[in-house]
Amino acid sequence: MNMKSSFLTCPTCGKKFASNPIPKSMPFCCDRCQLIDLGRWIEEEIGLPYEPTDGGPDIEERPNVREIRFE
Ligand SMILES: [Zn+2]
């Protein structure tokens, strides 16, 4: 078993990269991916009208869903 070089998976782009030497952008493969992840966080915090792919796609297709109420 070769344990000298271990690889991490970048949470942003999914690319495998060597963790030795440890990159300063850990746990991301590069500064760019780190910024992208940070940008996602900020967008979620602010709540921009930007629809992420893992959001609810049905909301846009049913704009009148709020008018239907059961009271
Ligand atoms: Zn990356």
PDB file of the backbone (N, CA, C, O) and the ligand in Angstrom, with CONECT records:
HET     ZN  A 101       1
ATOM      1  N   MET A   1       0.842  -1.207   0.000  1.00  0.00           N
ATOM      2  CA  MET A   1       0.000   0.000   0.000  1.00  0.00           C
ATOM      3  C   MET A   1       0.873   1.251   0.000  1.00  0.00           C
ATOM      4  O   MET A   1       1.772   1.397   0.828  1.00  0.00           O
ATOM      5  N   ASN A   2       0.606   2.112  -0.900  1.00  0.00           N
ATOM      6  CA  ASN A   2       1.358   3.360  -0.964  1.00  0.00           C
ATOM      7  C   ASN A   2       0.587   4.454  -0.225  1.00  0.00           C
ATOM      8  O   ASN A   2      -0.402   4.980  -0.736  1.00  0.00           O
ATOM      9  N   MET A   3       1.040   4.785   0.960  1.00  0.00           N
ATOM     10  CA  MET A   3       0.331   5.764   1.779  1.00  0.00           C
ATOM     11  C   MET A   3       1.009   7.132   1.734  1.00  0.00           C
ATOM     12  O   MET A   3       0.611   8.055   2.444  1.00  0.00           O
ATOM     13  N   LYS A   4       2.023   7.252   0.905  1.00  0.00           N
ATOM     14  CA  LYS A   4       2.776   8.510   0.898  1.00  0.00           C
ATOM     15  C   LYS A   4       1.956   9.652   0.313  1.00  0.00           C
ATOM     16  O   LYS A   4       1.982  10.772   0.822  1.00  0.00           O
ATOM     17  N   SER A   5       1.234   9.360  -0.754  1.00  0.00           N
ATOM     18  CA  SER A   5       0.428  10.412  -1.347  1.00  0.00           C
ATOM     19  C   SER A   5      -1.040  10.048  -1.232  1.00  0.00           C
ATOM     20  O   SER A   5      -1.481   9.033  -1.771  1.00  0.00           O
ATOM     21  N   SER A   6      -1.789  10.870  -0.534  1.00  0.00           N
ATOM     22  CA  SER A   6      -3.225  10.655  -0.433  1.00  0.00           C
ATOM     23  C   SER A   6      -3.932  11.701  -1.283  1.00  0.00           C
ATOM     24  O   SER A   6      -3.396  12.773  -1.563  1.00  0.00           O
ATOM     25  N   PHE A   7      -5.138  11.361  -1.680  1.00  0.00           N
ATOM     26  CA  PHE A   7      -5.865  12.266  -2.554  1.00  0.00           C
ATOM     27  C   PHE A   7      -7.169  12.696  -1.893  1.00  0.00           C
ATOM     28  O   PHE A   7      -7.833  11.912  -1.215  1.00  0.00           O
ATOM     29  N   LEU A   8      -7.506  13.919  -2.101  1.00  0.00           N
ATOM     30  CA  LEU A   8      -8.768  14.457  -1.617  1.00  0.00           C
ATOM     31  C   LEU A   8      -9.651  14.762  -2.824  1.00  0.00           C
ATOM     32  O   LEU A   8      -9.167  14.958  -3.939  1.00  0.00           O
ATOM     33  N   THR A   9     -10.933  14.795  -2.575  1.00  0.00           N
ATOM     34  CA  THR A   9     -11.868  15.140  -3.639  1.00  0.00           C
ATOM     35  C   THR A   9     -12.395  16.544  -3.388  1.00  0.00           C
ATOM     36  O   THR A   9     -12.932  16.842  -2.320  1.00  0.00           O
ATOM     37  N   CYS A  10     -12.237  17.379  -4.366  1.00  0.00           N
ATOM     38  CA  CYS A  10     -12.699  18.761  -4.240  1.00  0.00           C
ATOM     39  C   CYS A  10     -14.227  18.780  -4.155  1.00  0.00           C
ATOM     40  O   CYS A  10     -14.890  18.237  -5.039  1.00  0.00           O
ATOM     41  N   PRO A  11     -14.799  19.389  -3.120  1.00  0.00           N
ATOM     42  CA  PRO A  11     -16.253  19.419  -2.987  1.00  0.00           C
ATOM     43  C   PRO A  11     -16.938  20.293  -4.034  1.00  0.00           C
ATOM     44  O   PRO A  11     -18.146  20.181  -4.240  1.00  0.00           O
ATOM     45  N   THR A  12     -16.183  21.154  -4.688  1.00  0.00           N
ATOM     46  CA  THR A  12     -16.783  22.032  -5.682  1.00  0.00           C
ATOM     47  C   THR A  12     -16.827  21.374  -7.057  1.00  0.00           C
ATOM     48  O   THR A  12     -17.892  21.283  -7.667  1.00  0.00           O
ATOM     49  N   CYS A  13     -15.704  20.926  -7.536  1.00  0.00           N
ATOM     50  CA  CYS A  13     -15.650  20.392  -8.896  1.00  0.00           C
ATOM     51  C   CYS A  13     -15.523  18.880  -8.928  1.00  0.00           C
ATOM     52  O   CYS A  13     -15.625  18.270  -9.993  1.00  0.00           O
ATOM     53  N   GLY A  14     -15.299  18.263  -7.762  1.00  0.00           N
ATOM     54  CA  GLY A  14     -15.224  16.807  -7.696  1.00  0.00           C
ATOM     55  C   GLY A  14     -13.916  16.239  -8.204  1.00  0.00           C
ATOM     56  O   GLY A  14     -13.774  15.023  -8.334  1.00  0.00           O
ATOM     57  N   LYS A  15     -12.970  17.098  -8.491  1.00  0.00           N
ATOM     58  CA  LYS A  15     -11.675  16.652  -8.989  1.00  0.00           C
ATOM     59  C   LYS A  15     -10.830  16.106  -7.844  1.00  0.00           C
ATOM     60  O   LYS A  15     -10.837  16.636  -6.733  1.00  0.00           O
ATOM     61  N   LYS A  16     -10.111  15.046  -8.141  1.00  0.00           N
ATOM     62  CA  LYS A  16      -9.199  14.497  -7.144  1.00  0.00           C
ATOM     63  C   LYS A  16      -7.871  15.233  -7.220  1.00  0.00           C
ATOM     64  O   LYS A  16      -7.352  15.501  -8.304  1.00  0.00           O
ATOM     65  N   PHE A  17      -7.336  15.552  -6.065  1.00  0.00           N
ATOM     66  CA  PHE A  17      -6.060  16.258  -6.044  1.00  0.00           C
ATOM     67  C   PHE A  17      -5.240  15.767  -4.872  1.00  0.00           C
ATOM     68  O   PHE A  17      -5.772  15.283  -3.873  1.00  0.00           O
ATOM     69  N   ALA A  18      -3.940  15.901  -5.014  1.00  0.00           N
ATOM     70  CA  ALA A  18      -3.033  15.410  -3.976  1.00  0.00           C
ATOM     71  C   ALA A  18      -3.095  16.307  -2.757  1.00  0.00           C
ATOM     72  O   ALA A  18      -3.094  17.533  -2.873  1.00  0.00           O
ATOM     73  N   SER A  19      -3.149  15.690  -1.593  1.00  0.00           N
ATOM     74  CA  SER A  19      -3.195  16.468  -0.348  1.00  0.00           C
ATOM     75  C   SER A  19      -1.803  16.617   0.253  1.00  0.00           C
ATOM     76  O   SER A  19      -1.646  17.053   1.393  1.00  0.00           O
ATOM     77  N   ASN A  20      -0.807  16.252  -0.526  1.00  0.00           N
ATOM     78  CA  ASN A  20       0.572  16.382  -0.049  1.00  0.00           C
ATOM     79  C   ASN A  20       1.435  16.958  -1.173  1.00  0.00           C
ATOM     80  O   ASN A  20       1.668  16.263  -2.163  1.00  0.00           O
ATOM     81  N   PRO A  21       1.913  18.184  -1.062  1.00  0.00           N
ATOM     82  CA  PRO A  21       1.743  19.066   0.094  1.00  0.00           C
ATOM     83  C   PRO A  21       0.331  19.604   0.211  1.00  0.00           C
ATOM     84  O   PRO A  21      -0.393  19.683  -0.781  1.00  0.00           O
ATOM     85  N   ILE A  22      -0.057  19.969   1.403  1.00  0.00           N
ATOM     86  CA  ILE A  22      -1.419  20.439   1.640  1.00  0.00           C
ATOM     87  C   ILE A  22      -1.612  21.785   0.952  1.00  0.00           C
ATOM     88  O   ILE A  22      -0.898  22.743   1.247  1.00  0.00           O
ATOM     89  N   PRO A  23      -2.569  21.860   0.044  1.00  0.00           N
ATOM     90  CA  PRO A  23      -2.822  23.150  -0.611  1.00  0.00           C
ATOM     91  C   PRO A  23      -3.462  24.143   0.355  1.00  0.00           C
ATOM     92  O   PRO A  23      -4.218  23.759   1.247  1.00  0.00           O
ATOM     93  N   LYS A  24      -3.157  25.390   0.170  1.00  0.00           N
ATOM     94  CA  LYS A  24      -3.695  26.397   1.103  1.00  0.00           C
ATOM     95  C   LYS A  24      -5.191  26.608   0.911  1.00  0.00           C
ATOM     96  O   LYS A  24      -5.858  27.233   1.735  1.00  0.00           O
ATOM     97  N   SER A  25      -5.696  26.080  -0.182  1.00  0.00           N
ATOM     98  CA  SER A  25      -7.123  26.234  -0.443  1.00  0.00           C
ATOM     99  C   SER A  25      -7.926  25.045   0.081  1.00  0.00           C
ATOM    100  O   SER A  25      -9.100  24.892  -0.257  1.00  0.00           O
ATOM    101  N   MET A  26      -7.302  24.208   0.901  1.00  0.00           N
ATOM    102  CA  MET A  26      -7.997  23.070   1.501  1.00  0.00           C
ATOM    103  C   MET A  26      -9.375  23.449   2.011  1.00  0.00           C
ATOM    104  O   MET A  26      -9.530  24.544   2.551  1.00  0.00           O
ATOM    105  N   PRO A  27     -10.388  22.595   1.868  1.00  0.00           N
ATOM    106  CA  PRO A  27     -10.302  21.282   1.228  1.00  0.00           C
ATOM    107  C   PRO A  27     -10.597  21.333  -0.262  1.00  0.00           C
ATOM    108  O   PRO A  27     -11.013  20.335  -0.850  1.00  0.00           O
ATOM    109  N   PHE A  28     -10.386  22.478  -0.866  1.00  0.00           N
ATOM    110  CA  PHE A  28     -10.653  22.629  -2.292  1.00  0.00           C
ATOM    111  C   PHE A  28      -9.370  22.476  -3.078  1.00  0.00           C
ATOM    112  O   PHE A  28      -8.277  22.646  -2.538  1.00  0.00           O
ATOM    113  N   CYS A  29      -9.505  22.152  -4.368  1.00  0.00           N
ATOM    114  CA  CYS A  29      -8.331  21.858  -5.172  1.00  0.00           C
ATOM    115  C   CYS A  29      -7.595  23.140  -5.543  1.00  0.00           C
ATOM    116  O   CYS A  29      -6.401  23.104  -5.840  1.00  0.00           O
ATOM    117  N   CYS A  30      -8.288  24.261  -5.529  1.00  0.00           N
ATOM    118  CA  CYS A  30      -7.653  25.518  -5.921  1.00  0.00           C
ATOM    119  C   CYS A  30      -8.445  26.691  -5.344  1.00  0.00           C
ATOM    120  O   CYS A  30      -9.551  26.518  -4.831  1.00  0.00           O
ATOM    121  N   ASP A  31      -7.875  27.858  -5.435  1.00  0.00           N
ATOM    122  CA  ASP A  31      -8.531  29.059  -4.906  1.00  0.00           C
ATOM    123  C   ASP A  31      -9.862  29.318  -5.597  1.00  0.00           C
ATOM    124  O   ASP A  31     -10.818  29.794  -4.985  1.00  0.00           O
ATOM    125  N   ARG A  32      -9.900  28.998  -6.876  1.00  0.00           N
ATOM    126  CA  ARG A  32     -11.105  29.246  -7.653  1.00  0.00           C
ATOM    127  C   ARG A  32     -12.299  28.477  -7.083  1.00  0.00           C
ATOM    128  O   ARG A  32     -13.388  29.023  -6.901  1.00  0.00           O
ATOM    129  N   CYS A  33     -12.054  27.177  -6.805  1.00  0.00           N
ATOM    130  CA  CYS A  33     -13.135  26.347  -6.267  1.00  0.00           C
ATOM    131  C   CYS A  33     -13.546  26.829  -4.883  1.00  0.00           C
ATOM    132  O   CYS A  33     -14.716  26.750  -4.508  1.00  0.00           O
ATOM    133  N   GLN A  34     -12.590  27.320  -4.141  1.00  0.00           N
ATOM    134  CA  GLN A  34     -12.885  27.847  -2.808  1.00  0.00           C
ATOM    135  C   GLN A  34     -13.809  29.066  -2.924  1.00  0.00           C
ATOM    136  O   GLN A  34     -14.755  29.211  -2.150  1.00  0.00           O
ATOM    137  N   LEU A  35     -13.532  29.916  -3.875  1.00  0.00           N
ATOM    138  CA  LEU A  35     -14.341  31.113  -4.077  1.00  0.00           C
ATOM    139  C   LEU A  35     -15.736  30.745  -4.569  1.00  0.00           C
ATOM    140  O   LEU A  35     -16.728  31.351  -4.164  1.00  0.00           O
ATOM    141  N   ILE A  36     -15.801  29.754  -5.441  1.00  0.00           N
ATOM    142  CA  ILE A  36     -17.101  29.325  -5.955  1.00  0.00           C
ATOM    143  C   ILE A  36     -17.974  28.828  -4.815  1.00  0.00           C
ATOM    144  O   ILE A  36     -19.158  29.156  -4.737  1.00  0.00           O
ATOM    145  N   ASP A  37     -17.378  28.033  -3.929  1.00  0.00           N
ATOM    146  CA  ASP A  37     -18.138  27.512  -2.792  1.00  0.00           C
ATOM    147  C   ASP A  37     -18.569  28.639  -1.871  1.00  0.00           C
ATOM    148  O   ASP A  37     -19.688  28.643  -1.358  1.00  0.00           O
ATOM    149  N   LEU A  38     -17.679  29.588  -1.668  1.00  0.00           N
ATOM    150  CA  LEU A  38     -18.001  30.737  -0.827  1.00  0.00           C
ATOM    151  C   LEU A  38     -19.139  31.539  -1.447  1.00  0.00           C
ATOM    152  O   LEU A  38     -20.035  32.008  -0.745  1.00  0.00           O
ATOM    153  N   GLY A  39     -19.096  31.690  -2.756  1.00  0.00           N
ATOM    154  CA  GLY A  39     -20.145  32.416  -3.465  1.00  0.00           C
ATOM    155  C   GLY A  39     -21.497  31.754  -3.302  1.00  0.00           C
ATOM    156  O   GLY A  39     -22.514  32.432  -3.152  1.00  0.00           O
ATOM    157  N   ARG A  40     -21.512  30.431  -3.331  1.00  0.00           N
ATOM    158  CA  ARG A  40     -22.763  29.705  -3.133  1.00  0.00           C
ATOM    159  C   ARG A  40     -23.341  29.994  -1.764  1.00  0.00           C
ATOM    160  O   ARG A  40     -24.542  30.217  -1.610  1.00  0.00           O
ATOM    161  N   TRP A  41     -22.471  29.985  -0.781  1.00  0.00           N
ATOM    162  CA  TRP A  41     -22.901  30.262   0.588  1.00  0.00           C
ATOM    163  C   TRP A  41     -23.548  31.629   0.684  1.00  0.00           C
ATOM    164  O   TRP A  41     -24.633  31.782   1.245  1.00  0.00           O
ATOM    165  N   ILE A  42     -22.870  32.617   0.130  1.00  0.00           N
ATOM    166  CA  ILE A  42     -23.365  33.991   0.216  1.00  0.00           C
ATOM    167  C   ILE A  42     -24.708  34.110  -0.492  1.00  0.00           C
ATOM    168  O   ILE A  42     -25.618  34.773   0.004  1.00  0.00           O
ATOM    169  N   GLU A  43     -24.830  33.478  -1.637  1.00  0.00           N
ATOM    170  CA  GLU A  43     -26.093  33.538  -2.373  1.00  0.00           C
ATOM    171  C   GLU A  43     -27.228  32.939  -1.563  1.00  0.00           C
ATOM    172  O   GLU A  43     -28.345  33.457  -1.566  1.00  0.00           O
ATOM    173  N   GLU A  44     -26.939  31.841  -0.866  1.00  0.00           N
ATOM    174  CA  GLU A  44     -27.978  31.221  -0.048  1.00  0.00           C
ATOM    175  C   GLU A  44     -28.343  32.100   1.130  1.00  0.00           C
ATOM    176  O   GLU A  44     -29.507  32.165   1.526  1.00  0.00           O
ATOM    177  N   GLU A  45     -27.360  32.771   1.687  1.00  0.00           N
ATOM    178  CA  GLU A  45     -27.618  33.633   2.838  1.00  0.00           C
ATOM    179  C   GLU A  45     -28.488  34.816   2.434  1.00  0.00           C
ATOM    180  O   GLU A  45     -29.442  35.153   3.135  1.00  0.00           O
ATOM    181  N   ILE A  46     -28.173  35.433   1.336  1.00  0.00           N
ATOM    182  CA  ILE A  46     -28.911  36.604   0.884  1.00  0.00           C
ATOM    183  C   ILE A  46     -30.277  36.201   0.337  1.00  0.00           C
ATOM    184  O   ILE A  46     -31.250  36.945   0.458  1.00  0.00           O
ATOM    185  N   GLY A  47     -30.337  35.040  -0.253  1.00  0.00           N
ATOM    186  CA  GLY A  47     -31.602  34.568  -0.805  1.00  0.00           C
ATOM    187  C   GLY A  47     -31.917  35.203  -2.148  1.00  0.00           C
ATOM    188  O   GLY A  47     -33.030  35.678  -2.372  1.00  0.00           O
ATOM    189  N   LEU A  48     -30.955  35.208  -3.024  1.00  0.00           N
ATOM    190  CA  LEU A  48     -31.169  35.757  -4.345  1.00  0.00           C
ATOM    191  C   LEU A  48     -32.189  34.910  -5.104  1.00  0.00           C
ATOM    192  O   LEU A  48     -32.296  33.705  -4.873  1.00  0.00           O
ATOM    193  N   PRO A  49     -32.932  35.537  -6.004  1.00  0.00           N
ATOM    194  CA  PRO A  49     -33.936  34.787  -6.783  1.00  0.00           C
ATOM    195  C   PRO A  49     -33.302  33.880  -7.830  1.00  0.00           C
ATOM    196  O   PRO A  49     -33.776  33.782  -8.962  1.00  0.00           O
ATOM    197  N   TYR A  50     -32.264  33.247  -7.445  1.00  0.00           N
ATOM    198  CA  TYR A  50     -31.550  32.334  -8.327  1.00  0.00           C
ATOM    199  C   TYR A  50     -31.925  30.910  -7.943  1.00  0.00           C
ATOM    200  O   TYR A  50     -31.809  30.516  -6.782  1.00  0.00           O
ATOM    201  N   GLU A  51     -32.372  30.147  -8.928  1.00  0.00           N
ATOM    202  CA  GLU A  51     -32.853  28.798  -8.648  1.00  0.00           C
ATOM    203  C   GLU A  51     -31.730  27.792  -8.798  1.00  0.00           C
ATOM    204  O   GLU A  51     -31.284  27.537  -9.917  1.00  0.00           O
ATOM    205  N   PRO A  52     -31.266  27.221  -7.719  1.00  0.00           N
ATOM    206  CA  PRO A  52     -30.272  26.160  -7.846  1.00  0.00           C
ATOM    207  C   PRO A  52     -30.901  24.895  -8.416  1.00  0.00           C
ATOM    208  O   PRO A  52     -32.113  24.694  -8.338  1.00  0.00           O
ATOM    209  N   THR A  53     -30.062  24.057  -8.984  1.00  0.00           N
ATOM    210  CA  THR A  53     -30.575  22.860  -9.649  1.00  0.00           C
ATOM    211  C   THR A  53     -31.200  21.886  -8.666  1.00  0.00           C
ATOM    212  O   THR A  53     -32.049  21.077  -9.040  1.00  0.00           O
ATOM    213  N   ASP A  54     -30.781  21.962  -7.405  1.00  0.00           N
ATOM    214  CA  ASP A  54     -31.330  21.037  -6.421  1.00  0.00           C
ATOM    215  C   ASP A  54     -32.516  21.655  -5.672  1.00  0.00           C
ATOM    216  O   ASP A  54     -32.987  21.108  -4.675  1.00  0.00           O
ATOM    217  N   GLY A  55     -32.978  22.782  -6.159  1.00  0.00           N
ATOM    218  CA  GLY A  55     -34.132  23.425  -5.548  1.00  0.00           C
ATOM    219  C   GLY A  55     -35.411  22.787  -6.049  1.00  0.00           C
ATOM    220  O   GLY A  55     -35.389  21.718  -6.659  1.00  0.00           O
ATOM    221  N   GLY A  56     -36.510  23.440  -5.792  1.00  0.00           N
ATOM    222  CA  GLY A  56     -37.788  22.883  -6.208  1.00  0.00           C
ATOM    223  C   GLY A  56     -38.164  23.369  -7.600  1.00  0.00           C
ATOM    224  O   GLY A  56     -38.584  24.515  -7.754  1.00  0.00           O
ATOM    225  N   PRO A  57     -38.023  22.532  -8.608  1.00  0.00           N
ATOM    226  CA  PRO A  57     -38.335  22.951  -9.976  1.00  0.00           C
ATOM    227  C   PRO A  57     -39.835  23.091 -10.188  1.00  0.00           C
ATOM    228  O   PRO A  57     -40.262  23.712 -11.161  1.00  0.00           O
ATOM    229  N   ASP A  58     -40.633  22.533  -9.305  1.00  0.00           N
ATOM    230  CA  ASP A  58     -42.082  22.582  -9.485  1.00  0.00           C
ATOM    231  C   ASP A  58     -42.665  23.948  -9.168  1.00  0.00           C
ATOM    232  O   ASP A  58     -43.757  24.286  -9.625  1.00  0.00           O
ATOM    233  N   ILE A  59     -41.942  24.727  -8.392  1.00  0.00           N
ATOM    234  CA  ILE A  59     -42.456  26.016  -7.953  1.00  0.00           C
ATOM    235  C   ILE A  59     -42.678  26.940  -9.151  1.00  0.00           C
ATOM    236  O   ILE A  59     -43.680  27.651  -9.227  1.00  0.00           O
ATOM    237  N   GLU A  60     -41.739  26.916 -10.067  1.00  0.00           N
ATOM    238  CA  GLU A  60     -41.834  27.796 -11.216  1.00  0.00           C
ATOM    239  C   GLU A  60     -42.951  27.368 -12.165  1.00  0.00           C
ATOM    240  O   GLU A  60     -43.556  28.194 -12.847  1.00  0.00           O
ATOM    241  N   GLU A  61     -43.209  26.075 -12.193  1.00  0.00           N
ATOM    242  CA  GLU A  61     -44.231  25.570 -13.103  1.00  0.00           C
ATOM    243  C   GLU A  61     -45.634  25.768 -12.540  1.00  0.00           C
ATOM    244  O   GLU A  61     -46.619  25.714 -13.276  1.00  0.00           O
ATOM    245  N   ARG A  62     -45.719  25.995 -11.248  1.00  0.00           N
ATOM    246  CA  ARG A  62     -47.027  26.201 -10.628  1.00  0.00           C
ATOM    247  C   ARG A  62     -47.052  27.548  -9.921  1.00  0.00           C
ATOM    248  O   ARG A  62     -46.959  27.600  -8.695  1.00  0.00           O
ATOM    249  N   PRO A  63     -47.175  28.634 -10.668  1.00  0.00           N
ATOM    250  CA  PRO A  63     -47.109  29.969 -10.049  1.00  0.00           C
ATOM    251  C   PRO A  63     -48.331  30.270  -9.197  1.00  0.00           C
ATOM    252  O   PRO A  63     -48.267  31.134  -8.322  1.00  0.00           O
ATOM    253  N   ASN A  64     -49.444  29.580  -9.431  1.00  0.00           N
ATOM    254  CA  ASN A  64     -50.663  29.891  -8.697  1.00  0.00           C
ATOM    255  C   ASN A  64     -50.857  29.004  -7.484  1.00  0.00           C
ATOM    256  O   ASN A  64     -51.945  28.959  -6.909  1.00  0.00           O
ATOM    257  N   VAL A  65     -49.820  28.308  -7.096  1.00  0.00           N
ATOM    258  CA  VAL A  65     -49.975  27.345  -6.007  1.00  0.00           C
ATOM    259  C   VAL A  65     -50.321  28.041  -4.696  1.00  0.00           C
ATOM    260  O   VAL A  65     -50.943  27.445  -3.817  1.00  0.00           O
ATOM    261  N   ARG A  66     -49.921  29.293  -4.568  1.00  0.00           N
ATOM    262  CA  ARG A  66     -50.197  30.016  -3.326  1.00  0.00           C
ATOM    263  C   ARG A  66     -51.663  30.419  -3.221  1.00  0.00           C
ATOM    264  O   ARG A  66     -52.174  30.653  -2.126  1.00  0.00           O
ATOM    265  N   GLU A  67     -52.334  30.498  -4.365  1.00  0.00           N
ATOM    266  CA  GLU A  67     -53.737  30.922  -4.337  1.00  0.00           C
ATOM    267  C   GLU A  67     -54.647  29.775  -3.928  1.00  0.00           C
ATOM    268  O   GLU A  67     -55.777  29.994  -3.494  1.00  0.00           O
ATOM    269  N   ILE A  68     -54.154  28.563  -4.067  1.00  0.00           N
ATOM    270  CA  ILE A  68     -54.970  27.404  -3.693  1.00  0.00           C
ATOM    271  C   ILE A  68     -54.781  27.129  -2.207  1.00  0.00           C
ATOM    272  O   ILE A  68     -53.704  26.720  -1.773  1.00  0.00           O
ATOM    273  N   ARG A  69     -55.797  27.348  -1.463  1.00  0.00           N
ATOM    274  CA  ARG A  69     -55.713  27.156  -0.022  1.00  0.00           C
ATOM    275  C   ARG A  69     -56.854  26.255   0.466  1.00  0.00           C
ATOM    276  O   ARG A  69     -57.946  26.237  -0.102  1.00  0.00           O
ATOM    277  N   PHE A  70     -56.573  25.542   1.492  1.00  0.00           N
ATOM    278  CA  PHE A  70     -57.607  24.745   2.128  1.00  0.00           C
ATOM    279  C   PHE A  70     -57.884  25.335   3.503  1.00  0.00           C
ATOM    280  O   PHE A  70     -57.071  25.213   4.418  1.00  0.00           O
ATOM    281  N   GLU A  71     -59.021  25.966   3.635  1.00  0.00           N
ATOM    282  CA  GLU A  71     -59.316  26.616   4.913  1.00  0.00           C
ATOM    283  C   GLU A  71     -60.634  26.093   5.492  1.00  0.00           C
ATOM    284  O   GLU A  71     -61.050  26.523   6.567  1.00  0.00           O
TER     285      GLU A  71
HETATM  286 ZN    ZN A 101     -11.993  22.038  -7.480  1.00  0.00          ZN2+
END
